[in-house]
């Protein structure tokens, strides 16, 4: 059994995507960002993307070379702890 399987079981992963209307070949980078955020999984974005690709839920190559943290910031904004650190640095 792979470590990723212990952290986020494959069937739970498939079920979470299916609950959001994701079927074969239509998983996007934005879907992965929302999935990680909603489930609070400790798997990396790259790990989730590899699993989606392996299971055929994403089009081949569609999740390659994604700047995950930049996309996360675009979708959810800057995390509160970074805002706080930046404010403290200005004083």
PDB file as gemmi writes it, atoms N, CA and C in Angstrom:
CRYST1    1.000    1.000    1.000  90.00  90.00  90.00 P 1                      
ATOM      1  N   UNK A   1       0.852  -1.178   0.000  1.00  0.00           N  
ATOM      2  CA  UNK A   1       0.000   0.000   0.000  1.00  0.00           C  
ATOM      3  C   UNK A   1       0.899   1.243   0.000  1.00  0.00           C  
ATOM      4  N   UNK A   2       0.595   2.177  -0.854  1.00  0.00           N  
ATOM      5  CA  UNK A   2       1.383   3.403  -0.960  1.00  0.00           C  
ATOM      6  C   UNK A   2       1.037   4.356   0.172  1.00  0.00           C  
ATOM      7  N   UNK A   3       1.980   5.226   0.496  1.00  0.00           N  
ATOM      8  CA  UNK A   3       1.765   6.212   1.554  1.00  0.00           C  
ATOM      9  C   UNK A   3       0.579   7.101   1.246  1.00  0.00           C  
ATOM     10  N   UNK A   4       0.455   7.524  -0.013  1.00  0.00           N  
ATOM     11  CA  UNK A   4      -0.667   8.387  -0.391  1.00  0.00           C  
ATOM     12  C   UNK A   4      -2.002   7.718  -0.108  1.00  0.00           C  
ATOM     13  N   UNK A   5      -2.048   6.412  -0.260  1.00  0.00           N  
ATOM     14  CA  UNK A   5      -3.278   5.674   0.005  1.00  0.00           C  
ATOM     15  C   UNK A   5      -3.663   5.777   1.473  1.00  0.00           C  
ATOM     16  N   UNK A   6      -2.681   5.801   2.364  1.00  0.00           N  
ATOM     17  CA  UNK A   6      -2.962   5.936   3.793  1.00  0.00           C  
ATOM     18  C   UNK A   6      -3.449   7.344   4.133  1.00  0.00           C  
ATOM     19  N   UNK A   7      -2.911   8.332   3.437  1.00  0.00           N  
ATOM     20  CA  UNK A   7      -3.263   9.726   3.719  1.00  0.00           C  
ATOM     21  C   UNK A   7      -4.630  10.079   3.141  1.00  0.00           C  
ATOM     22  N   UNK A   8      -4.890   9.641   1.918  1.00  0.00           N  
ATOM     23  CA  UNK A   8      -6.136   9.962   1.231  1.00  0.00           C  
ATOM     24  C   UNK A   8      -6.521   8.761   0.373  1.00  0.00           C  
ATOM     25  N   UNK A   9      -7.353   7.871   0.895  1.00  0.00           N  
ATOM     26  CA  UNK A   9      -7.718   6.661   0.165  1.00  0.00           C  
ATOM     27  C   UNK A   9      -8.269   6.961  -1.237  1.00  0.00           C  
ATOM     28  N   UNK A  10      -7.888   6.130  -2.180  1.00  0.00           N  
ATOM     29  CA  UNK A  10      -8.248   6.338  -3.582  1.00  0.00           C  
ATOM     30  C   UNK A  10      -9.751   6.481  -3.785  1.00  0.00           C  
ATOM     31  N   UNK A  11     -10.526   5.624  -3.143  1.00  0.00           N  
ATOM     32  CA  UNK A  11     -11.975   5.702  -3.341  1.00  0.00           C  
ATOM     33  C   UNK A  11     -12.547   7.004  -2.778  1.00  0.00           C  
ATOM     34  N   UNK A  12     -12.026   7.468  -1.669  1.00  0.00           N  
ATOM     35  CA  UNK A  12     -12.466   8.762  -1.120  1.00  0.00           C  
ATOM     36  C   UNK A  12     -12.144   9.891  -2.091  1.00  0.00           C  
ATOM     37  N   UNK A  13     -10.973   9.808  -2.715  1.00  0.00           N  
ATOM     38  CA  UNK A  13     -10.552  10.798  -3.710  1.00  0.00           C  
ATOM     39  C   UNK A  13     -11.526  10.801  -4.891  1.00  0.00           C  
ATOM     40  N   UNK A  14     -11.817   9.622  -5.402  1.00  0.00           N  
ATOM     41  CA  UNK A  14     -12.746   9.500  -6.533  1.00  0.00           C  
ATOM     42  C   UNK A  14     -14.128  10.014  -6.146  1.00  0.00           C  
ATOM     43  N   UNK A  15     -14.593   9.637  -4.959  1.00  0.00           N  
ATOM     44  CA  UNK A  15     -15.918  10.065  -4.495  1.00  0.00           C  
ATOM     45  C   UNK A  15     -15.996  11.580  -4.326  1.00  0.00           C  
ATOM     46  N   UNK A  16     -14.928  12.186  -3.796  1.00  0.00           N  
ATOM     47  CA  UNK A  16     -14.922  13.644  -3.603  1.00  0.00           C  
ATOM     48  C   UNK A  16     -15.000  14.366  -4.941  1.00  0.00           C  
ATOM     49  N   UNK A  17     -14.278  13.883  -5.923  1.00  0.00           N  
ATOM     50  CA  UNK A  17     -14.340  14.502  -7.241  1.00  0.00           C  
ATOM     51  C   UNK A  17     -15.694  14.270  -7.898  1.00  0.00           C  
ATOM     52  N   UNK A  18     -16.230  13.054  -7.767  1.00  0.00           N  
ATOM     53  CA  UNK A  18     -17.532  12.746  -8.350  1.00  0.00           C  
ATOM     54  C   UNK A  18     -18.633  13.612  -7.739  1.00  0.00           C  
ATOM     55  N   UNK A  19     -18.529  13.886  -6.445  1.00  0.00           N  
ATOM     56  CA  UNK A  19     -19.514  14.733  -5.774  1.00  0.00           C  
ATOM     57  C   UNK A  19     -19.500  16.158  -6.330  1.00  0.00           C  
ATOM     58  N   UNK A  20     -18.378  16.537  -6.912  1.00  0.00           N  
ATOM     59  CA  UNK A  20     -18.254  17.866  -7.521  1.00  0.00           C  
ATOM     60  C   UNK A  20     -18.456  17.820  -9.033  1.00  0.00           C  
ATOM     61  N   UNK A  21     -18.978  16.719  -9.532  1.00  0.00           N  
ATOM     62  CA  UNK A  21     -19.303  16.608 -10.945  1.00  0.00           C  
ATOM     63  C   UNK A  21     -18.121  16.306 -11.851  1.00  0.00           C  
ATOM     64  N   UNK A  22     -17.009  15.868 -11.282  1.00  0.00           N  
ATOM     65  CA  UNK A  22     -15.823  15.572 -12.074  1.00  0.00           C  
ATOM     66  C   UNK A  22     -15.915  14.139 -12.588  1.00  0.00           C  
ATOM     67  N   UNK A  23     -15.829  14.016 -13.884  1.00  0.00           N  
ATOM     68  CA  UNK A  23     -15.845  12.700 -14.512  1.00  0.00           C  
ATOM     69  C   UNK A  23     -14.565  12.533 -15.323  1.00  0.00           C  
ATOM     70  N   UNK A  24     -14.486  11.473 -16.055  1.00  0.00           N  
ATOM     71  CA  UNK A  24     -13.289  11.141 -16.821  1.00  0.00           C  
ATOM     72  C   UNK A  24     -12.835  12.308 -17.698  1.00  0.00           C  
ATOM     73  N   UNK A  25     -11.592  12.726 -17.473  1.00  0.00           N  
ATOM     74  CA  UNK A  25     -10.954  13.708 -18.332  1.00  0.00           C  
ATOM     75  C   UNK A  25     -11.263  15.165 -18.084  1.00  0.00           C  
ATOM     76  N   UNK A  26     -12.098  15.505 -17.106  1.00  0.00           N  
ATOM     77  CA  UNK A  26     -12.419  16.927 -16.936  1.00  0.00           C  
ATOM     78  C   UNK A  26     -11.970  17.531 -15.610  1.00  0.00           C  
ATOM     79  N   UNK A  27     -11.036  16.906 -14.937  1.00  0.00           N  
ATOM     80  CA  UNK A  27     -10.459  17.471 -13.713  1.00  0.00           C  
ATOM     81  C   UNK A  27      -9.445  18.543 -14.117  1.00  0.00           C  
ATOM     82  N   UNK A  28      -9.563  19.728 -13.526  1.00  0.00           N  
ATOM     83  CA  UNK A  28      -8.673  20.841 -13.846  1.00  0.00           C  
ATOM     84  C   UNK A  28      -7.797  21.181 -12.648  1.00  0.00           C  
ATOM     85  N   UNK A  29      -6.846  22.049 -12.866  1.00  0.00           N  
ATOM     86  CA  UNK A  29      -5.989  22.507 -11.771  1.00  0.00           C  
ATOM     87  C   UNK A  29      -6.826  23.193 -10.696  1.00  0.00           C  
ATOM     88  N   UNK A  30      -7.820  23.955 -11.109  1.00  0.00           N  
ATOM     89  CA  UNK A  30      -8.696  24.627 -10.148  1.00  0.00           C  
ATOM     90  C   UNK A  30      -9.452  23.617  -9.301  1.00  0.00           C  
ATOM     91  N   UNK A  31      -9.852  22.503  -9.901  1.00  0.00           N  
ATOM     92  CA  UNK A  31     -10.535  21.436  -9.171  1.00  0.00           C  
ATOM     93  C   UNK A  31      -9.631  20.889  -8.083  1.00  0.00           C  
ATOM     94  N   UNK A  32      -8.362  20.670  -8.415  1.00  0.00           N  
ATOM     95  CA  UNK A  32      -7.401  20.141  -7.447  1.00  0.00           C  
ATOM     96  C   UNK A  32      -7.213  21.136  -6.300  1.00  0.00           C  
ATOM     97  N   UNK A  33      -7.114  22.421  -6.612  1.00  0.00           N  
ATOM     98  CA  UNK A  33      -6.965  23.459  -5.572  1.00  0.00           C  
ATOM     99  C   UNK A  33      -8.154  23.420  -4.623  1.00  0.00           C  
ATOM    100  N   UNK A  34      -9.357  23.376  -5.167  1.00  0.00           N  
ATOM    101  CA  UNK A  34     -10.559  23.345  -4.321  1.00  0.00           C  
ATOM    102  C   UNK A  34     -10.647  22.057  -3.513  1.00  0.00           C  
ATOM    103  N   UNK A  35     -10.278  20.941  -4.122  1.00  0.00           N  
ATOM    104  CA  UNK A  35     -10.311  19.660  -3.419  1.00  0.00           C  
ATOM    105  C   UNK A  35      -9.385  19.675  -2.205  1.00  0.00           C  
ATOM    106  N   UNK A  36      -8.160  20.135  -2.400  1.00  0.00           N  
ATOM    107  CA  UNK A  36      -7.196  20.183  -1.287  1.00  0.00           C  
ATOM    108  C   UNK A  36      -7.697  21.125  -0.201  1.00  0.00           C  
ATOM    109  N   UNK A  37      -8.226  22.254  -0.597  1.00  0.00           N  
ATOM    110  CA  UNK A  37      -8.728  23.237   0.367  1.00  0.00           C  
ATOM    111  C   UNK A  37      -9.928  22.683   1.144  1.00  0.00           C  
ATOM    112  N   UNK A  38     -10.856  22.081   0.437  1.00  0.00           N  
ATOM    113  CA  UNK A  38     -12.085  21.582   1.073  1.00  0.00           C  
ATOM    114  C   UNK A  38     -11.851  20.378   1.977  1.00  0.00           C  
ATOM    115  N   UNK A  39     -10.945  19.487   1.577  1.00  0.00           N  
ATOM    116  CA  UNK A  39     -10.714  18.268   2.349  1.00  0.00           C  
ATOM    117  C   UNK A  39      -9.585  18.413   3.358  1.00  0.00           C  
ATOM    118  N   UNK A  40      -8.797  19.457   3.218  1.00  0.00           N  
ATOM    119  CA  UNK A  40      -7.638  19.703   4.091  1.00  0.00           C  
ATOM    120  C   UNK A  40      -6.672  18.515   4.110  1.00  0.00           C  
ATOM    121  N   UNK A  41      -6.566  17.843   2.976  1.00  0.00           N  
ATOM    122  CA  UNK A  41      -5.634  16.731   2.881  1.00  0.00           C  
ATOM    123  C   UNK A  41      -4.197  17.241   2.967  1.00  0.00           C  
ATOM    124  N   UNK A  42      -3.320  16.397   3.447  1.00  0.00           N  
ATOM    125  CA  UNK A  42      -1.911  16.775   3.548  1.00  0.00           C  
ATOM    126  C   UNK A  42      -1.131  16.387   2.294  1.00  0.00           C  
ATOM    127  N   UNK A  43      -1.781  15.736   1.343  1.00  0.00           N  
ATOM    128  CA  UNK A  43      -1.125  15.424   0.080  1.00  0.00           C  
ATOM    129  C   UNK A  43      -0.799  16.719  -0.656  1.00  0.00           C  
ATOM    130  N   UNK A  44       0.297  16.723  -1.375  1.00  0.00           N  
ATOM    131  CA  UNK A  44       0.681  17.906  -2.149  1.00  0.00           C  
ATOM    132  C   UNK A  44      -0.230  18.044  -3.366  1.00  0.00           C  
ATOM    133  N   UNK A  45      -0.221  19.254  -3.936  1.00  0.00           N  
ATOM    134  CA  UNK A  45      -0.971  19.463  -5.172  1.00  0.00           C  
ATOM    135  C   UNK A  45      -0.455  18.530  -6.262  1.00  0.00           C  
ATOM    136  N   UNK A  46       0.855  18.375  -6.338  1.00  0.00           N  
ATOM    137  CA  UNK A  46       1.443  17.496  -7.357  1.00  0.00           C  
ATOM    138  C   UNK A  46       0.980  16.053  -7.152  1.00  0.00           C  
ATOM    139  N   UNK A  47       0.904  15.614  -5.905  1.00  0.00           N  
ATOM    140  CA  UNK A  47       0.437  14.263  -5.609  1.00  0.00           C  
ATOM    141  C   UNK A  47      -1.016  14.060  -6.012  1.00  0.00           C  
ATOM    142  N   UNK A  48      -1.844  15.041  -5.721  1.00  0.00           N  
ATOM    143  CA  UNK A  48      -3.255  14.967  -6.108  1.00  0.00           C  
ATOM    144  C   UNK A  48      -3.392  14.983  -7.626  1.00  0.00           C  
ATOM    145  N   UNK A  49      -2.587  15.806  -8.282  1.00  0.00           N  
ATOM    146  CA  UNK A  49      -2.633  15.897  -9.743  1.00  0.00           C  
ATOM    147  C   UNK A  49      -2.200  14.584 -10.380  1.00  0.00           C  
ATOM    148  N   UNK A  50      -1.145  13.964  -9.836  1.00  0.00           N  
ATOM    149  CA  UNK A  50      -0.687  12.680 -10.365  1.00  0.00           C  
ATOM    150  C   UNK A  50      -1.781  11.627 -10.223  1.00  0.00           C  
ATOM    151  N   UNK A  51      -2.440  11.630  -9.091  1.00  0.00           N  
ATOM    152  CA  UNK A  51      -3.494  10.645  -8.872  1.00  0.00           C  
ATOM    153  C   UNK A  51      -4.650  10.873  -9.844  1.00  0.00           C  
ATOM    154  N   UNK A  52      -5.048  12.125 -10.039  1.00  0.00           N  
ATOM    155  CA  UNK A  52      -6.131  12.431 -10.976  1.00  0.00           C  
ATOM    156  C   UNK A  52      -5.756  12.000 -12.394  1.00  0.00           C  
ATOM    157  N   UNK A  53      -4.515  12.248 -12.778  1.00  0.00           N  
ATOM    158  CA  UNK A  53      -4.054  11.844 -14.109  1.00  0.00           C  
ATOM    159  C   UNK A  53      -4.025  10.326 -14.238  1.00  0.00           C  
ATOM    160  N   UNK A  54      -3.478   9.647 -13.228  1.00  0.00           N  
ATOM    161  CA  UNK A  54      -3.372   8.193 -13.233  1.00  0.00           C  
ATOM    162  C   UNK A  54      -4.745   7.532 -13.349  1.00  0.00           C  
ATOM    163  N   UNK A  55      -5.731   8.104 -12.679  1.00  0.00           N  
ATOM    164  CA  UNK A  55      -7.080   7.538 -12.692  1.00  0.00           C  
ATOM    165  C   UNK A  55      -7.884   7.959 -13.923  1.00  0.00           C  
ATOM    166  N   UNK A  56      -7.299   8.786 -14.773  1.00  0.00           N  
ATOM    167  CA  UNK A  56      -7.983   9.219 -15.987  1.00  0.00           C  
ATOM    168  C   UNK A  56      -9.000  10.322 -15.758  1.00  0.00           C  
ATOM    169  N   UNK A  57      -8.943  10.955 -14.589  1.00  0.00           N  
ATOM    170  CA  UNK A  57      -9.889  12.023 -14.285  1.00  0.00           C  
ATOM    171  C   UNK A  57      -9.460  13.365 -14.871  1.00  0.00           C  
ATOM    172  N   UNK A  58      -8.202  13.453 -15.268  1.00  0.00           N  
ATOM    173  CA  UNK A  58      -7.677  14.661 -15.908  1.00  0.00           C  
ATOM    174  C   UNK A  58      -7.147  14.282 -17.280  1.00  0.00           C  
ATOM    175  N   UNK A  59      -7.258  15.199 -18.210  1.00  0.00           N  
ATOM    176  CA  UNK A  59      -6.720  14.960 -19.551  1.00  0.00           C  
ATOM    177  C   UNK A  59      -5.204  14.812 -19.450  1.00  0.00           C  
ATOM    178  N   UNK A  60      -4.617  13.914 -20.232  1.00  0.00           N  
ATOM    179  CA  UNK A  60      -3.160  13.715 -20.173  1.00  0.00           C  
ATOM    180  C   UNK A  60      -2.389  15.022 -20.361  1.00  0.00           C  
ATOM    181  N   UNK A  61      -1.503  15.298 -19.421  1.00  0.00           N  
ATOM    182  CA  UNK A  61      -0.665  16.493 -19.487  1.00  0.00           C  
ATOM    183  C   UNK A  61      -1.321  17.779 -19.042  1.00  0.00           C  
ATOM    184  N   UNK A  62      -2.610  17.751 -18.761  1.00  0.00           N  
ATOM    185  CA  UNK A  62      -3.316  18.999 -18.411  1.00  0.00           C  
ATOM    186  C   UNK A  62      -2.934  19.538 -17.038  1.00  0.00           C  
ATOM    187  N   UNK A  63      -2.362  18.702 -16.185  1.00  0.00           N  
ATOM    188  CA  UNK A  63      -1.987  19.150 -14.844  1.00  0.00           C  
ATOM    189  C   UNK A  63      -0.470  19.236 -14.673  1.00  0.00           C  
ATOM    190  N   UNK A  64       0.249  19.230 -15.787  1.00  0.00           N  
ATOM    191  CA  UNK A  64       1.702  19.358 -15.743  1.00  0.00           C  
ATOM    192  C   UNK A  64       2.096  20.837 -15.691  1.00  0.00           C  
ATOM    193  N   UNK A  65       3.195  21.115 -15.022  1.00  0.00           N  
ATOM    194  CA  UNK A  65       3.788  22.454 -14.981  1.00  0.00           C  
ATOM    195  C   UNK A  65       2.845  23.536 -14.461  1.00  0.00           C  
ATOM    196  N   UNK A  66       2.063  23.201 -13.478  1.00  0.00           N  
ATOM    197  CA  UNK A  66       1.158  24.168 -12.850  1.00  0.00           C  
ATOM    198  C   UNK A  66       1.880  24.825 -11.688  1.00  0.00           C  
ATOM    199  N   UNK A  67       1.760  26.115 -11.561  1.00  0.00           N  
ATOM    200  CA  UNK A  67       2.325  26.822 -10.406  1.00  0.00           C  
ATOM    201  C   UNK A  67       1.237  26.825  -9.328  1.00  0.00           C  
ATOM    202  N   UNK A  68       1.240  25.772  -8.530  1.00  0.00           N  
ATOM    203  CA  UNK A  68       0.152  25.488  -7.606  1.00  0.00           C  
ATOM    204  C   UNK A  68      -0.073  26.590  -6.580  1.00  0.00           C  
ATOM    205  N   UNK A  69       0.987  27.058  -5.944  1.00  0.00           N  
ATOM    206  CA  UNK A  69       0.817  28.074  -4.896  1.00  0.00           C  
ATOM    207  C   UNK A  69       0.317  29.393  -5.487  1.00  0.00           C  
ATOM    208  N   UNK A  70       0.787  29.737  -6.662  1.00  0.00           N  
ATOM    209  CA  UNK A  70       0.325  30.961  -7.324  1.00  0.00           C  
ATOM    210  C   UNK A  70      -1.167  30.847  -7.650  1.00  0.00           C  
ATOM    211  N   UNK A  71      -1.574  29.698  -8.176  1.00  0.00           N  
ATOM    212  CA  UNK A  71      -2.983  29.481  -8.496  1.00  0.00           C  
ATOM    213  C   UNK A  71      -3.832  29.478  -7.230  1.00  0.00           C  
ATOM    214  N   UNK A  72      -3.319  28.865  -6.167  1.00  0.00           N  
ATOM    215  CA  UNK A  72      -4.037  28.857  -4.885  1.00  0.00           C  
ATOM    216  C   UNK A  72      -4.264  30.283  -4.397  1.00  0.00           C  
ATOM    217  N   UNK A  73      -3.248  31.128  -4.508  1.00  0.00           N  
ATOM    218  CA  UNK A  73      -3.361  32.518  -4.072  1.00  0.00           C  
ATOM    219  C   UNK A  73      -4.368  33.279  -4.928  1.00  0.00           C  
ATOM    220  N   UNK A  74      -4.423  32.996  -6.231  1.00  0.00           N  
ATOM    221  CA  UNK A  74      -5.393  33.636  -7.111  1.00  0.00           C  
ATOM    222  C   UNK A  74      -6.817  33.260  -6.732  1.00  0.00           C  
ATOM    223  N   UNK A  75      -7.006  32.016  -6.332  1.00  0.00           N  
ATOM    224  CA  UNK A  75      -8.351  31.533  -6.016  1.00  0.00           C  
ATOM    225  C   UNK A  75      -8.794  31.959  -4.617  1.00  0.00           C  
ATOM    226  N   UNK A  76      -7.933  31.791  -3.624  1.00  0.00           N  
ATOM    227  CA  UNK A  76      -8.326  32.015  -2.234  1.00  0.00           C  
ATOM    228  C   UNK A  76      -7.728  33.263  -1.599  1.00  0.00           C  
ATOM    229  N   UNK A  77      -6.839  33.934  -2.302  1.00  0.00           N  
ATOM    230  CA  UNK A  77      -6.193  35.102  -1.728  1.00  0.00           C  
ATOM    231  C   UNK A  77      -5.026  34.694  -0.843  1.00  0.00           C  
ATOM    232  N   UNK A  78      -4.381  35.699  -0.302  1.00  0.00           N  
ATOM    233  CA  UNK A  78      -3.215  35.451   0.543  1.00  0.00           C  
ATOM    234  C   UNK A  78      -3.644  34.902   1.902  1.00  0.00           C  
ATOM    235  N   UNK A  79      -2.979  33.864   2.386  1.00  0.00           N  
ATOM    236  CA  UNK A  79      -3.337  33.302   3.695  1.00  0.00           C  
ATOM    237  C   UNK A  79      -3.186  34.340   4.810  1.00  0.00           C  
ATOM    238  N   UNK A  80      -4.018  34.208   5.814  1.00  0.00           N  
ATOM    239  CA  UNK A  80      -4.027  35.167   6.915  1.00  0.00           C  
ATOM    240  C   UNK A  80      -2.672  35.263   7.598  1.00  0.00           C  
ATOM    241  N   UNK A  81      -2.000  34.124   7.809  1.00  0.00           N  
ATOM    242  CA  UNK A  81      -0.718  34.165   8.511  1.00  0.00           C  
ATOM    243  C   UNK A  81       0.317  34.971   7.735  1.00  0.00           C  
ATOM    244  N   UNK A  82       0.253  34.949   6.409  1.00  0.00           N  
ATOM    245  CA  UNK A  82       1.190  35.747   5.622  1.00  0.00           C  
ATOM    246  C   UNK A  82       0.848  37.229   5.710  1.00  0.00           C  
ATOM    247  N   UNK A  83      -0.436  37.545   5.744  1.00  0.00           N  
ATOM    248  CA  UNK A  83      -0.860  38.931   5.916  1.00  0.00           C  
ATOM    249  C   UNK A  83      -0.365  39.459   7.261  1.00  0.00           C  
ATOM    250  N   UNK A  84      -0.510  38.642   8.297  1.00  0.00           N  
ATOM    251  CA  UNK A  84      -0.091  39.020   9.637  1.00  0.00           C  
ATOM    252  C   UNK A  84       1.430  39.222   9.699  1.00  0.00           C  
ATOM    253  N   UNK A  85       2.175  38.307   9.114  1.00  0.00           N  
ATOM    254  CA  UNK A  85       3.635  38.443   9.099  1.00  0.00           C  
ATOM    255  C   UNK A  85       4.064  39.704   8.351  1.00  0.00           C  
ATOM    256  N   UNK A  86       3.397  39.996   7.249  1.00  0.00           N  
ATOM    257  CA  UNK A  86       3.733  41.198   6.492  1.00  0.00           C  
ATOM    258  C   UNK A  86       3.443  42.461   7.309  1.00  0.00           C  
ATOM    259  N   UNK A  87       2.318  42.477   8.021  1.00  0.00           N  
ATOM    260  CA  UNK A  87       1.967  43.633   8.875  1.00  0.00           C  
ATOM    261  C   UNK A  87       2.985  43.812  10.000  1.00  0.00           C  
ATOM    262  N   UNK A  88       3.382  42.711  10.606  1.00  0.00           N  
ATOM    263  CA  UNK A  88       4.365  42.787  11.697  1.00  0.00           C  
ATOM    264  C   UNK A  88       5.704  43.289  11.200  1.00  0.00           C  
ATOM    265  N   UNK A  89       6.053  42.945   9.985  1.00  0.00           N  
ATOM    266  CA  UNK A  89       7.325  43.369   9.393  1.00  0.00           C  
ATOM    267  C   UNK A  89       7.360  44.853   9.095  1.00  0.00           C  
ATOM    268  N   UNK A  90       6.230  45.479   8.927  1.00  0.00           N  
ATOM    269  CA  UNK A  90       6.159  46.911   8.607  1.00  0.00           C  
ATOM    270  C   UNK A  90       6.364  47.796   9.837  1.00  0.00           C  
ATOM    271  N   UNK A  91       6.169  47.247  11.004  1.00  0.00           N  
ATOM    272  CA  UNK A  91       6.269  48.065  12.231  1.00  0.00           C  
ATOM    273  C   UNK A  91       7.676  48.302  12.632  1.00  0.00           C  
TER     274      UNK A  91                                                      
END                                                                             
